[in-house]
Amino acid sequence: MEVGVIGILVLIADVYAVLKILNSSSSDGRKAIWIAVVILLPILGVIAWYLLGPGR
């Protein structure tokens, strides 16, 4: 099975976003919601987190 460069980039972006969310000072509930969004919607979730996420 071939993942491709785009798949690897999306995976890297998702891992980065989850790590940044975990290290943020937001409440545990907000962290859980953002992590769920990023995992369930990999591309849209990262974009939404970047634009609207914790610390913004």
LUMKOL-406961 format. One record per residue (C-alpha): residue number from 0; x, y, z; residue in one letter. Coordinates in nm, 4 decimals, padded with zeros to 6 digits, always signed. Example, Ala and Ser with C-alpha at 12.3 -4.5 7.8 and 13.67 -1.06 7.14 Angstrom:
{0, {+01.2300, -00.4500, +00.7800}, "A"} {1, {+01.3670, -00.1060, +00.7140}, "S"} 
This chain:
{0, {+00.0000, +00.0000, +00.0000}, "M"} {1, {+00.1403, +00.3338, -00.1054}, "E"} {2, {+00.0850, +00.6226, +00.1342}, "V"} {3, {+00.2329, +00.9029, -00.0702}, "G"} {4, {+00.3962, +01.2295, +00.0179}, "V"} {5, {+00.0687, +01.4075, +00.0911}, "I"} {6, {-00.0341, +01.1360, +00.3366}, "G"} {7, {+00.2965, +01.1645, +00.5203}, "I"} {8, {+00.2660, +01.5450, +00.5359}, "L"} {9, {-00.0868, +01.5175, +00.6766}, "V"} {10, {+00.0347, +01.2685, +00.9377}, "L"} {11, {+00.3205, +01.4990, +01.0399}, "I"} {12, {+00.0821, +01.7966, +01.0639}, "A"} {13, {-00.1627, +01.5938, +01.2750}, "D"} {14, {+00.1067, +01.4755, +01.5159}, "V"} {15, {+00.2423, +01.8302, +01.5457}, "Y"} {16, {-00.1059, +01.9706, +01.6154}, "A"} {17, {-00.1844, +01.7057, +01.8789}, "V"} {18, {+00.1468, +01.7689, +02.0568}, "L"} {19, {+00.0895, +02.1454, +02.0550}, "K"} {20, {-00.2651, +02.0956, +02.1849}, "I"} {21, {-00.1425, +01.8723, +02.4677}, "L"} {22, {+00.1201, +02.1301, +02.5672}, "N"} {23, {-00.1214, +02.4245, +02.5587}, "S"} {24, {-00.2603, +02.5888, +02.8697}, "S"} {25, {-00.6230, +02.5281, +02.7702}, "S"} {26, {-00.8622, +02.3266, +02.9842}, "S"} {27, {-00.8673, +01.9490, +02.9512}, "D"} {28, {-01.2115, +01.9622, +02.7911}, "G"} {29, {-01.1001, +02.1986, +02.5169}, "R"} {30, {-00.7888, +01.9893, +02.4575}, "K"} {31, {-00.9998, +01.6742, +02.4220}, "A"} {32, {-01.2342, +01.8417, +02.1746}, "I"} {33, {-00.9489, +01.9768, +01.9606}, "W"} {34, {-00.7673, +01.6439, +01.9602}, "I"} {35, {-01.0883, +01.4667, +01.8535}, "A"} {36, {-01.1403, +01.7181, +01.5718}, "V"} {37, {-00.7817, +01.6816, +01.4484}, "V"} {38, {-00.7956, +01.3011, +01.4572}, "I"} {39, {-01.1429, +01.2638, +01.3034}, "L"} {40, {-01.0908, +01.5288, +01.0346}, "L"} {41, {-00.7169, +01.5141, +00.9627}, "P"} {42, {-00.6871, +01.7899, +00.7029}, "I"} {43, {-00.9792, +02.0123, +00.8016}, "L"} {44, {-00.9063, +01.9589, +01.1705}, "G"} {45, {-00.5490, +02.0851, +01.1408}, "V"} {46, {-00.6615, +02.3858, +00.9388}, "I"} {47, {-00.9367, +02.4667, +01.1905}, "A"} {48, {-00.6961, +02.4266, +01.4830}, "W"} {49, {-00.4414, +02.6518, +01.3164}, "Y"} {50, {-00.6986, +02.9240, +01.2489}, "L"} {51, {-00.9193, +02.8959, +01.5602}, "L"} {52, {-00.7361, +02.6763, +01.8075}, "G"} {53, {-00.6059, +02.7234, +02.1570}, "P"} {54, {-00.3969, +03.0329, +02.2048}, "G"} {55, {-00.5671, +03.2212, +01.9238}, "R"} 
